[in-house]
Amino acid sequence: MTWHIDDRALESYVAGTADSASGSSAEQHLVHCAGCRERLAVLVPGDLLDRAWTGVLEDVQAPRPSLVERMLCRLGVSTDQALLLWTAPAFRAPWLAATALTVAFVALAATTSDTRGLVLFLVVAPLLPVAGVALAYGPDADEAYEITTAAPASALRLVLLRTVAVLVTTLPLIVVAGWLVPGQEGLAVTWLAPSLAAVTATLAASTWTSVSRAALAVCVIWGVLVVSVAGPGFASPTTAIAPPNIPWYLVLAIVCVVVLWRRGGRLHQLGGIS
Amino acid sequence: MISTSLNGVSKSFGGTPVLTDIDLDLGPGITGLLGPNGAGKTTLLRILATVLAPSAGRVRLLGQDPARPAQRTDVRRRLGYLPQELGFPRGFTPFTFVDYVAALKEWPDRDARHREVRRVLDLVELTDLSAKRLRRLSGGQRHRTGLAQALIGEPDLLVLDEPTTGVDPEQRATLRRVLSAAATDAAVVLATHQTEDVAALCDRVVVLDDGRIRWQGTVPDFVATAAGRVWLAPEPTLDALASWRTGTGQFHHVGPQPPAGAQPVEPSVEDAYLLMLGSAARTAPAVAS
């Protein structure tokens, strides 16, 4: 080597204040000059190397937060809550595929069949979020269920996060499917009220029994209700979601939310000590 | 350290007793839980991990009453738990899985959480594999991932259900090193079928059989219960509780009566365990069929 980097240039290189030409020149020289590398090593603060290595590990090991996580964080959700929400079963491909197929099937039945197809749609569509909630927590749905149970995270908060995940992934599909059923323009949204009531009723009932039993009971009640008010030969297939009935579903939903709020600590299947 | 204790604890499922009148005190150090399948080890660990409540008796974990929600949450903040069967969500890597559990354990700050995740993965020597899909890792590597999540936050109570099952000797040495380091300040309880782990790791041993504690005390005291009842003999015998041919061609003989030409040998934890359970089987009341 015929030259070496002077002290001031080396310091500015370490500090990151060197201009691009000087920095590139120093970098090229350092590759070939052991003496300057030794001088550089003395100047580099230890924590800088630690931070650089941590940054490398972070890039290699930690996956970049998903789009959903980043959006949630921008909305003010903490990173741990965003992570717990994003990892909910409702965001996984099998659930999304099963939901899409079911919705497509009942929408097709409602479109191509007589009033029986419409009744089938009305029975199934509001219950899909209930099924999602039933599968959102518990030993059958959560591979890490036992660890989840023994963790300090609030069971109620976790269940609500996963319910939100179910609603976010399921509702748009059903809204679109209902909108596509010809001659039933109101179908796209009118089932939302009974669906909301069914989901909150399932969660509230889960404070007494297991979520799967609660969901089953809600499904049976809703199915019997839709069929029984549809009249002989299903002459009035949409009676269950007729506008005069909507406020009752909303009242039921509010009551169930209050029950859930007051009894959330007794959620079965999650929270342990039962 | 604040104590963890069980007094008169029983647990039944549908009227079937699984644990009966368990008295147990746990302090810093490693307690090994031995017992045959169905002895109630997992149920006992699940009670210690706040997953199950006892049907009767008093449980204090780290000085807290887990039946009270606020105190239970406090215990869980200081608890590490590795269940017997641990599933991993599809698509997760060791890093994302441990990160997920750290979020469940209330580590809200992403940078601090990731530092902790890296620390525990480094402890179980999984740093190089931390970005690989869990389903592509070996059973032992997945097991170490399970242990890593239990170590988050340096828990005061570490409850481990068969932590060394399915891991090779090298990985087992790693796990032993990690557990012995953790036990310096924490109470560690591990259920295992590996008697050599108890001999290598544990300060105390508890033998469960048919839902009851048959023996508890220090490992040397446990081994001493087999003194004078373990032999090496040139021929096999039918009188032994257990007898097998060793690599030297002689027969390892565990039982009260020495066979002809037998020489006494130092007993092991396994010998003491076989004798204890063998005696139990022989003294159990006959049931009419």
Contacts between the chains, C-beta under 8 A, distances in Angstrom:
chain1	res1	chain2	res2	distance
A	54	B	115	7.6
A	54	B	118	8.0
A	57	B	118	6.1
A	57	B	127	7.9
A	58	B	114	6.3
A	60	B	131	6.0
A	61	B	93	8.0
A	61	B	95	4.6
A	61	B	118	6.9
A	61	B	121	7.9
A	61	B	127	7.7
A	61	B	130	4.6
A	61	B	131	5.1
A	62	B	95	5.9
A	62	B	96	8.0
A	62	B	99	7.1
A	62	B	114	5.6
A	62	B	117	7.8
A	63	B	93	7.4
A	63	B	95	7.6
A	63	B	96	6.1
A	63	B	131	7.8
A	78	B	108	5.0
A	79	B	103	7.9
A	79	B	108	6.8
A	79	B	109	7.5
A	79	B	110	4.2
A	79	B	113	7.7
A	80	B	102	7.8
A	80	B	103	3.9
A	80	B	106	7.3
A	80	B	107	6.4
A	80	B	108	4.7
A	80	B	110	7.8
A	80	B	113	7.0
A	81	B	103	7.8
A	81	B	108	8.0
A	83	B	99	6.9
A	83	B	100	6.4
A	83	B	103	4.7
A	84	B	100	7.5
A	84	B	103	5.4
A	84	B	104	7.0
A	87	B	89	6.4
A	87	B	100	5.6
A	92	B	89	7.8
A	92	B	90	6.6
A	92	B	91	7.9
A	143	B	86	7.9
A	143	B	87	3.0
A	143	B	88	5.8
A	143	B	89	5.2
A	144	B	86	6.9
A	144	B	87	6.3
A	144	B	88	7.0
A	144	B	89	6.7
A	144	B	97	7.6
A	144	B	100	7.4
A	144	B	101	7.1
A	145	B	87	7.8
A	146	B	46	7.9
A	146	B	49	8.0
A	146	B	51	6.2
A	146	B	81	7.5
A	146	B	83	4.2
A	146	B	85	7.9
A	146	B	86	7.4
A	147	B	81	6.4
A	147	B	83	6.6
A	147	B	86	7.0
A	147	B	101	6.0
A	147	B	104	7.2
A	147	B	149	6.7
A	148	B	104	6.1
A	149	B	50	8.0
A	149	B	51	5.1
A	150	B	49	4.7
A	150	B	50	5.7
A	150	B	51	5.4
A	150	B	76	6.1
A	150	B	79	6.4
A	150	B	81	4.4
A	151	B	76	6.1
A	151	B	101	7.1
A	151	B	104	3.8
A	151	B	105	5.5
A	152	B	73	5.0
A	152	B	74	7.9
A	152	B	76	3.9
A	152	B	77	4.7
A	152	B	104	7.7
A	152	B	105	6.2
A	152	B	106	5.5
A	153	B	103	7.6
A	153	B	104	4.6
A	153	B	105	7.2
A	153	B	106	6.2
A	158	B	104	7.8
A	265	B	69	5.5
A	272	B	49	8.0
A	272	B	50	5.3
A	272	B	51	4.5
A	272	B	52	7.0
A	272	B	53	7.9
A	272	B	72	7.7
A	273	B	50	6.2
A	273	B	51	7.6
A	273	B	52	7.1
A	273	B	53	4.4
A	273	B	66	6.3
A	273	B	67	6.6
A	273	B	72	6.3
A	274	B	52	7.9
A	274	B	53	6.7
